[in-house]
Amino acid sequence: MRRTVAILAALLLLAALAACGQGGDEAGTTATTAAMVEASTAYEVPEPLGEGSKSFRVYVLPMHGDAKVYTVHSDHIYLGDALLELGLIEGEESSMGLMVSVVDGIRADYELDGAWWRFAVNWEDALIGVSQVTIEEGATYIFEYTPA
C-alpha cells in the first residue's frame, strides 16, 4: 500500500512539474498528444455511452492501435463514477482515490512493467484523480497509455 501511495505521489509531482513547464519542452506532451489525436488518428465510436443530462467526450489513447473517442452521457457528479458504471475504466480504490489500471479493456500494470494511464482534462494533465474530477458539460477527458 505504501508503494502505491509513493508511486501516485511521484506521478502527481511529475504532472505538476509538467503543468509548470519544468518537465520538458514549452508546449509539453499534452499539446503533442492533442495535435496527434486531432490529426484524425482517433476513431469516433458511433454509439454514445450512457444516459443523462451531461454530455462529454472521452479519448482513449492506447500504446498500439487507433485512438478512440467516446461521447458519454451521464447524470453522475464525478467522472470516475460514470466511467466505472459504464465499464470504460477499472481500478482499485486507494486512500488517494481510484487508481485506474484498465481503460477500454486495456490494462496498464505499473508493478509489472511500469506502464500507467496518464489522465488529462481538456488536454491539460489532471492534478487530481478521476474519482475527484467533477463532470463538466462538453469537457474532454483523456486516458493515454504510458509505457515505462
C-alpha positions as CSV (number, residue, x, y, z in Angstrom):
1,M,0.0,0.0,0.0
2,R,2.9,2.4,0.8
3,R,4.4,1.7,-2.5
4,T,1.2,2.5,-4.3
5,V,0.9,5.8,-2.4
6,A,4.5,6.7,-3.2
7,I,4.0,5.9,-6.9
8,L,0.9,8.0,-7.0
9,A,2.7,10.9,-5.2
10,A,5.5,10.7,-7.7
11,L,3.1,10.7,-10.7
12,L,1.3,13.7,-9.2
13,L,4.6,15.5,-8.8
14,L,5.6,14.8,-12.4
15,A,2.2,16.1,-13.6
16,A,2.6,19.2,-11.5
17,L,6.1,19.8,-12.9
18,A,4.9,19.3,-16.5
19,A,2.0,21.7,-15.9
20,C,4.5,24.3,-14.7
21,G,6.8,23.8,-17.7
22,Q,9.5,22.2,-15.6
23,G,9.3,18.7,-17.1
24,G,10.0,19.2,-20.8
25,D,9.6,21.5,-23.7
26,E,7.4,24.6,-23.6
27,A,4.4,23.1,-25.3
28,G,4.5,20.0,-23.1
29,T,3.5,16.5,-24.0
30,T,-0.2,17.2,-23.6
31,A,-0.2,19.6,-26.6
32,T,1.6,17.0,-28.7
33,T,-1.0,14.4,-27.8
34,A,-3.8,16.8,-28.6
35,A,-2.3,17.5,-32.0
36,M,-1.8,13.8,-32.7
37,V,-5.4,13.0,-31.9
38,E,-6.9,16.0,-33.7
39,A,-4.8,15.0,-36.7
40,S,-7.6,12.3,-37.3
41,T,-5.9,9.3,-35.7
42,A,-8.9,8.9,-33.5
43,Y,-11.8,6.6,-34.3
44,E,-15.1,8.2,-33.3
45,V,-17.2,5.5,-31.7
46,P,-20.6,5.9,-33.3
47,E,-22.9,5.0,-30.4
48,P,-22.9,7.2,-27.4
49,L,-22.4,5.6,-24.0
50,G,-24.8,6.0,-21.1
51,E,-27.8,8.3,-20.5
52,G,-28.0,11.6,-18.7
53,S,-28.2,15.3,-19.0
54,K,-24.4,16.0,-19.2
55,S,-22.5,15.1,-22.3
56,F,-18.7,14.9,-22.6
57,R,-16.0,13.2,-24.6
58,V,-13.5,10.5,-23.5
59,Y,-10.4,9.9,-25.6
60,V,-8.6,6.5,-25.1
61,L,-5.1,6.6,-26.5
62,P,-3.6,3.1,-26.4
63,M,0.1,2.4,-27.0
64,H,-0.7,0.5,-30.2
65,G,-3.7,0.9,-32.5
66,D,-6.0,3.8,-33.1
67,A,-7.3,6.2,-30.5
68,K,-11.0,6.0,-29.8
69,V,-13.3,8.9,-28.9
70,Y,-16.4,8.1,-26.9
71,T,-19.3,10.5,-26.4
72,V,-20.7,9.9,-22.9
73,H,-23.9,11.0,-21.3
74,S,-24.3,10.9,-17.5
75,D,-26.0,12.4,-14.5
76,H,-23.2,11.4,-12.2
77,I,-21.3,14.2,-10.4
78,Y,-17.9,12.6,-10.6
79,L,-16.2,11.2,-13.7
80,G,-14.9,8.1,-12.1
81,D,-18.4,7.0,-11.0
82,A,-19.7,7.5,-14.5
83,L,-16.9,5.6,-16.3
84,L,-16.9,2.8,-13.8
85,E,-20.6,2.3,-14.2
86,L,-20.2,2.1,-18.0
87,G,-17.3,-0.3,-17.7
88,L,-15.0,2.0,-19.6
89,I,-12.5,2.0,-16.7
90,E,-11.5,-0.3,-13.9
91,G,-9.2,0.1,-11.0
92,E,-8.6,-0.1,-7.2
93,E,-9.7,2.3,-4.6
94,S,-6.8,3.7,-2.5
95,S,-6.5,6.4,0.1
96,M,-5.9,8.8,-2.7
97,G,-8.9,7.8,-4.9
98,L,-9.3,5.4,-7.7
99,M,-6.1,4.0,-9.3
100,V,-7.1,3.3,-12.9
101,S,-5.5,0.2,-14.3
102,V,-7.8,-0.7,-17.2
103,V,-9.2,1.7,-19.8
104,D,-11.4,0.3,-22.6
105,G,-10.3,-3.2,-21.8
106,I,-6.5,-2.3,-22.0
107,R,-4.5,-3.0,-18.8
108,A,-1.6,-0.8,-17.7
109,D,0.2,-2.5,-14.8
110,Y,2.8,-0.3,-13.2
111,E,4.0,-3.0,-10.9
112,L,4.5,-5.5,-13.8
113,D,6.2,-3.3,-16.4
114,G,6.0,0.3,-15.3
115,A,3.1,1.3,-17.5
116,W,0.3,3.6,-16.3
117,W,-2.7,5.6,-17.7
118,R,-1.9,9.3,-18.0
119,F,-5.1,11.3,-17.3
120,A,-5.9,14.7,-18.7
121,V,-8.8,17.1,-18.6
122,N,-9.4,19.4,-21.6
123,W,-5.9,18.5,-22.9
124,E,-4.2,19.5,-19.6
125,D,-2.6,17.0,-17.3
126,A,-5.0,16.5,-14.4
127,L,-3.7,17.4,-10.9
128,I,-6.4,15.3,-9.2
129,G,-7.6,11.8,-9.9
130,V,-10.5,10.6,-12.0
131,S,-12.6,9.9,-8.9
132,Q,-12.3,13.6,-7.8
133,V,-13.0,15.2,-11.2
134,T,-16.4,16.8,-11.4
135,I,-18.0,16.2,-14.8
136,E,-18.3,19.3,-16.9
137,E,-20.8,19.6,-19.8
138,G,-18.8,19.5,-23.1
139,A,-15.5,18.6,-21.4
140,T,-12.9,16.3,-22.9
141,Y,-11.2,13.7,-20.7
142,I,-8.1,11.8,-22.0
143,F,-6.6,8.5,-20.9
144,E,-3.2,7.9,-22.5
145,Y,-1.4,4.6,-22.1
146,T,2.1,5.5,-20.9
147,P,4.8,2.8,-21.0
148,A,7.8,2.8,-18.7
